[in-house]
Amino acid sequence: MRKLTHQEILDRQKQKSQEVRLPFTVVLNNIRSLYNVGSIFRTADGAGVEKMWLCGYTGFPPQSQISKTALGAEQRVPWEHHEDALAVIRSLKEKGYRILLLEQLDESIDYHDFEIRSPQDPVCLVVGNEIEGVSQGLLPYCDAAVEIDMAGIKNSLNVSVAFGIVAYHISHELKKIKVTP
């Protein structure tokens, strides 16, 4: 076993960056921290997200705080700013996206239990404000909600960390079903 050189890592990532993005889009609903937005961009790039919708008062590039944590991913992941998250979600739902909230609801399931039904089952993950969560008006349009079980005294993780956990689960599920006959 040997550690890869920096150049080997760069070469590997250049090759992987040519892969087709997954049928996986993200709506950020009123994320207040530009650092969280940048971190989510970086994670979204790594997870193969096809597009991000930055809604409400969520900040959008170019912003130095976003760039500081995104490290260029904000230039790679396609994104759009739209004031109205509900309009975006309705449009995605009409296109066949399954709307998944990352939110603590009475009907939330553990993120591990969320499954992709078929390769033609595109997913839209909706992530809400750091304090208030997803806007109440979006709940009737969701198909499912997932949460991350917490063992300690805190009831949630940082929004960008929670996004990363769930985004990689969705990415893994999509990749798994894509190669399954």
C-alpha contacts under 8 A as a table, 3 or more apart, distances in Angstrom:
res1	aa1	res2	aa2	distance
4	L	8	E	5.94
4	L	9	I	6.41
5	T	8	E	5.11
5	T	9	I	6.35
6	H	9	I	5.17
6	H	10	L	6.26
7	Q	10	L	5.00
7	Q	11	D	6.08
8	E	11	D	5.08
8	E	12	R	6.09
9	I	12	R	5.12
9	I	13	Q	6.17
10	L	13	Q	5.17
10	L	14	K	6.10
11	D	14	K	5.10
11	D	15	Q	6.39
12	R	15	Q	5.26
12	R	16	K	6.28
13	Q	16	K	4.90
13	Q	17	S	5.90
14	K	17	S	5.18
14	K	18	Q	7.02
15	Q	18	Q	5.71
15	Q	19	E	7.68
16	K	19	E	5.53
21	R	24	F	7.92
21	R	48	G	5.06
21	R	49	V	6.08
21	R	50	E	5.10
22	L	48	G	5.60
22	L	49	V	5.89
22	L	50	E	5.84
22	L	171	S	7.37
22	L	174	L	7.18
22	L	175	K	7.98
23	P	49	V	7.34
23	P	50	E	6.36
23	P	121	D	7.68
23	P	122	P	4.76
23	P	123	V	6.48
23	P	174	L	7.91
24	F	48	G	7.68
24	F	49	V	5.21
24	F	50	E	5.71
24	F	51	K	7.35
24	F	122	P	5.77
24	F	123	V	4.89
24	F	124	C	5.84
24	F	125	L	7.64
24	F	171	S	7.77
25	T	49	V	5.70
25	T	50	E	5.59
25	T	51	K	4.94
25	T	52	M	5.79
25	T	53	W	7.81
25	T	123	V	6.34
25	T	124	C	4.73
25	T	125	L	6.43
26	V	49	V	7.40
26	V	51	K	6.46
26	V	52	M	4.73
26	V	53	W	6.05
26	V	124	C	5.34
26	V	125	L	4.83
26	V	126	V	5.88
26	V	127	V	7.56
27	V	52	M	5.91
27	V	53	W	4.64
27	V	54	L	6.13
27	V	55	C	6.88
27	V	85	A	7.28
27	V	89	I	7.96
27	V	124	C	7.03
27	V	125	L	6.23
27	V	126	V	4.71
27	V	127	V	6.24
28	L	31	I	6.29
28	L	52	M	7.46
28	L	53	W	6.14
28	L	54	L	5.08
28	L	55	C	5.80
28	L	58	T	6.89
28	L	126	V	6.08
28	L	127	V	5.08
28	L	128	G	6.13
29	N	54	L	6.85
29	N	55	C	5.16
29	N	56	G	6.13
29	N	57	Y	7.85
29	N	58	T	6.67
29	N	85	A	6.45
29	N	126	V	7.01
29	N	127	V	5.95
29	N	128	G	4.70
29	N	129	N	6.21
29	N	134	V	6.35
29	N	135	S	7.28
30	N	54	L	7.96
30	N	55	C	6.14
30	N	56	G	5.09
30	N	57	Y	5.03
30	N	58	T	4.67
30	N	128	G	6.22
30	N	129	N	5.15
31	I	34	L	7.73
31	I	36	N	7.51
31	I	37	V	7.02
31	I	57	Y	6.99
31	I	58	T	4.72
31	I	59	G	7.40
31	I	128	G	6.34
31	I	129	N	4.65
31	I	130	E	6.42
32	R	36	N	7.98
32	R	57	Y	7.06
32	R	58	T	5.87
32	R	59	G	7.21
32	R	129	N	6.66
32	R	130	E	7.13
33	S	36	N	5.22
33	S	37	V	6.49
33	S	58	T	7.90
33	S	59	G	7.74
34	L	37	V	4.91
34	L	38	G	6.19
34	L	58	T	7.78
34	L	59	G	5.99
34	L	60	F	7.89
34	L	63	Q	7.79
34	L	65	Q	5.58
34	L	66	I	5.20
35	Y	38	G	5.09
35	Y	39	S	6.13
35	Y	65	Q	5.49
35	Y	66	I	5.40
35	Y	68	K	7.47
35	Y	69	T	6.00
36	N	39	S	5.03
36	N	40	I	6.06
36	N	66	I	7.72
36	N	69	T	7.92
36	N	159	V	7.05
36	N	160	S	5.46
37	V	40	I	5.12
37	V	41	F	6.25
37	V	58	T	7.69
37	V	59	G	7.19
37	V	60	F	7.79
37	V	66	I	6.10
37	V	70	A	7.94
37	V	160	S	7.54
38	G	41	F	5.05
38	G	42	R	6.38
38	G	65	Q	7.14
38	G	66	I	4.05
38	G	67	S	6.17
38	G	68	K	7.11
38	G	69	T	4.83
38	G	70	A	4.22
38	G	71	L	7.91
38	G	74	E	7.19
39	S	42	R	5.15
39	S	43	T	6.26
39	S	66	I	7.53
39	S	69	T	5.18
39	S	70	A	5.35
39	S	160	S	6.16
40	I	43	T	5.06
40	I	44	A	5.83
40	I	70	A	7.48
40	I	160	S	5.51
40	I	163	F	6.99
40	I	164	G	7.29
41	F	44	A	5.02
41	F	45	D	6.20
41	F	70	A	5.62
41	F	73	A	5.73
41	F	74	E	5.73
41	F	77	V	7.00
42	R	45	D	5.27
42	R	46	G	6.51
42	R	69	T	7.30
42	R	70	A	4.72
42	R	71	L	7.00
42	R	72	G	7.79
42	R	73	A	5.10
42	R	74	E	7.28
43	T	46	G	5.08
43	T	47	A	6.10
43	T	164	G	6.02
43	T	167	A	7.95
44	A	47	A	5.05
44	A	48	G	6.16
44	A	49	V	5.17
44	A	77	V	7.34
44	A	164	G	7.78
44	A	167	A	7.29
45	D	48	G	5.35
45	D	49	V	6.06
45	D	73	A	6.08
45	D	76	R	7.18
45	D	77	V	5.91
46	G	49	V	7.81
47	A	167	A	6.43
47	A	168	Y	5.70
47	A	171	S	5.81
48	G	171	S	6.92
49	V	52	M	7.52
49	V	77	V	7.27
49	V	171	S	8.00
50	E	77	V	6.84
50	E	78	P	6.79
51	K	77	V	6.14
51	K	78	P	4.85
51	K	79	W	5.41
52	M	77	V	7.21
52	M	78	P	6.36
52	M	79	W	4.56
52	M	80	E	6.56
53	W	79	W	5.62
53	W	80	E	5.08
53	W	81	H	5.85
53	W	82	H	6.85
53	W	88	V	7.76
54	L	58	T	5.67
54	L	59	G	7.15
54	L	60	F	6.71
54	L	79	W	7.16
54	L	80	E	6.10
54	L	81	H	4.65
54	L	82	H	6.21
55	C	58	T	5.59
55	C	81	H	5.80
55	C	82	H	4.90
55	C	83	E	5.02
55	C	84	D	6.11
55	C	85	A	5.29
56	G	82	H	6.72
56	G	83	E	4.35
56	G	84	D	6.02
56	G	85	A	6.64
57	Y	83	E	7.19
59	G	63	Q	7.89
60	F	63	Q	6.80
60	F	66	I	7.58
60	F	81	H	6.87
61	P	66	I	6.74
61	P	67	S	7.65
61	P	74	E	7.02
62	P	66	I	7.45
62	P	67	S	7.42
63	Q	66	I	5.38
63	Q	67	S	6.31
64	S	67	S	5.03
64	S	68	K	6.01
65	Q	68	K	5.10
65	Q	69	T	6.81
66	I	69	T	5.70
66	I	70	A	5.84
66	I	74	E	7.79
67	S	70	A	4.96
67	S	71	L	5.55
67	S	72	G	6.44
67	S	74	E	7.06
68	K	71	L	5.87
70	A	73	A	5.17
70	A	74	E	6.00
71	L	74	E	7.56
72	G	75	Q	5.48
72	G	76	R	6.88
73	A	76	R	4.91
73	A	77	V	6.02
74	E	77	V	5.74
74	E	78	P	7.74
75	Q	78	P	7.43
82	H	85	A	6.82
82	H	88	V	7.53
84	D	87	A	5.48
84	D	88	V	6.71
85	A	88	V	5.12
85	A	89	I	6.17
85	A	138	L	7.86
86	L	89	I	5.06
86	L	90	R	6.05
86	L	137	G	7.62
86	L	138	L	6.12
87	A	90	R	5.18
87	A	91	S	6.18
88	V	91	S	5.15
88	V	92	L	6.19
89	I	92	L	5.08
89	I	93	K	6.00
89	I	99	I	7.41
89	I	141	Y	7.45
90	R	93	K	5.08
90	R	94	E	6.24
90	R	141	Y	7.42
91	S	94	E	5.16
91	S	95	K	6.48
92	L	95	K	5.00
92	L	96	G	6.54
92	L	97	Y	5.44
92	L	124	C	7.60
93	K	96	G	5.13
93	K	97	Y	4.90
93	K	98	R	6.55
93	K	99	I	6.91
94	E	97	Y	7.30
96	G	121	D	7.45
96	G	122	P	6.90
97	Y	121	D	6.77
97	Y	122	P	4.85
97	Y	123	V	5.17
97	Y	124	C	6.02
98	R	121	D	6.92
98	R	122	P	6.14
98	R	123	V	4.80
98	R	124	C	5.96
98	R	142	C	7.67
98	R	143	D	6.15
99	I	123	V	6.20
99	I	124	C	4.95
99	I	125	L	6.28
99	I	126	V	7.24
99	I	141	Y	7.20
99	I	142	C	4.87
99	I	143	D	5.23
99	I	144	A	6.73
100	L	123	V	6.99
100	L	124	C	5.92
100	L	125	L	4.86
100	L	126	V	6.07
100	L	142	C	5.91
100	L	143	D	6.01
100	L	144	A	5.04
100	L	145	A	5.38
100	L	146	V	7.22
101	L	125	L	5.81
101	L	126	V	4.80
101	L	127	V	6.45
101	L	134	V	7.58
101	L	142	C	6.62
101	L	144	A	6.40
101	L	145	A	4.46
101	L	146	V	6.21
102	L	125	L	6.94
102	L	126	V	6.12
102	L	127	V	5.51
102	L	128	G	7.49
102	L	134	V	7.92
102	L	145	A	5.83
102	L	146	V	5.15
102	L	147	E	5.81
102	L	163	F	7.77
102	L	166	V	7.94
103	E	108	S	7.12
103	E	127	V	7.56
103	E	128	G	7.68
103	E	133	G	6.64
103	E	134	V	6.78
103	E	145	A	6.05
103	E	146	V	6.06
103	E	147	E	5.69
104	Q	108	S	5.99
104	Q	145	A	7.52
104	Q	146	V	7.18
104	Q	147	E	5.76
105	L	108	S	4.99
105	L	145	A	7.09
107	E	145	A	7.01
108	S	144	A	7.10
108	S	145	A	4.67
108	S	146	V	4.92
108	S	147	E	6.15
109	I	113	D	6.59
109	I	114	F	7.33
109	I	145	A	6.36
109	I	146	V	4.85
109	I	147	E	6.20
110	D	113	D	5.53
110	D	114	F	7.22
110	D	146	V	5.50
110	D	147	E	5.28
110	D	148	I	5.93
110	D	149	D	6.72
111	Y	114	F	5.39
111	Y	146	V	4.91
111	Y	147	E	5.60
111	Y	148	I	6.13
111	Y	166	V	6.47
111	Y	169	H	7.64
112	H	115	E	7.98
112	H	169	H	7.31
114	F	146	V	7.30
115	E	173	E	6.72
116	I	119	P	7.73
116	I	121	D	6.54
116	I	170	I	7.77
116	I	173	E	6.10
116	I	174	L	6.54
116	I	177	I	7.37
117	R	121	D	6.13
118	S	121	D	5.20
118	S	177	I	6.47
118	S	178	K	7.89
119	P	122	P	7.52
119	P	174	L	6.85
119	P	177	I	6.04
119	P	178	K	5.47
125	L	167	A	7.95
126	V	134	V	7.41
127	V	133	G	7.35
127	V	134	V	6.32
127	V	159	V	7.72
127	V	163	F	7.28
128	G	132	E	7.24
128	G	133	G	4.23
128	G	134	V	3.89
128	G	135	S	6.94
128	G	159	V	7.95
129	N	132	E	5.37
129	N	133	G	4.47
129	N	134	V	6.16
129	N	159	V	7.88
130	E	133	G	6.01
130	E	158	N	7.34
130	E	159	V	5.99
132	E	135	S	7.45
134	V	138	L	7.11
134	V	139	L	7.85
135	S	138	L	5.73
135	S	139	L	7.42
136	Q	139	L	5.65
137	G	140	P	6.90
138	L	141	Y	5.65
138	L	142	C	6.96
139	L	142	C	5.49
142	C	145	A	7.28
148	I	156	S	7.65
148	I	162	A	7.41
150	M	153	I	7.95
150	M	154	K	7.19
150	M	155	N	6.20
150	M	156	S	6.71
152	G	155	N	7.62
154	K	157	L	7.74
157	L	161	V	6.38
157	L	162	A	5.74
158	N	161	V	5.28
158	N	162	A	6.14
159	V	162	A	5.11
159	V	163	F	5.96
160	S	163	F	4.98
160	S	164	G	6.19
161	V	164	G	5.08
161	V	165	I	6.45
162	A	165	I	5.28
162	A	166	V	6.37
163	F	166	V	5.35
163	F	167	A	5.72
164	G	167	A	5.10
164	G	168	Y	6.06
165	I	168	Y	5.58
165	I	169	H	6.43
166	V	169	H	5.01
166	V	170	I	6.25
167	A	170	I	5.16
167	A	171	S	6.05
168	Y	171	S	4.86
168	Y	172	H	5.94
169	H	172	H	5.13
169	H	173	E	6.18
170	I	173	E	5.04
170	I	174	L	6.11
171	S	174	L	5.17
171	S	175	K	6.13
172	H	175	K	5.16
172	H	176	K	5.98
173	E	176	K	5.08
173	E	177	I	6.19
174	L	177	I	5.34
174	L	178	K	5.98
175	K	178	K	5.03
175	K	179	V	6.51
176	K	179	V	5.65
176	K	180	T	6.32
177	I	180	T	4.95
177	I	181	P	7.93
178	K	181	P	7.82
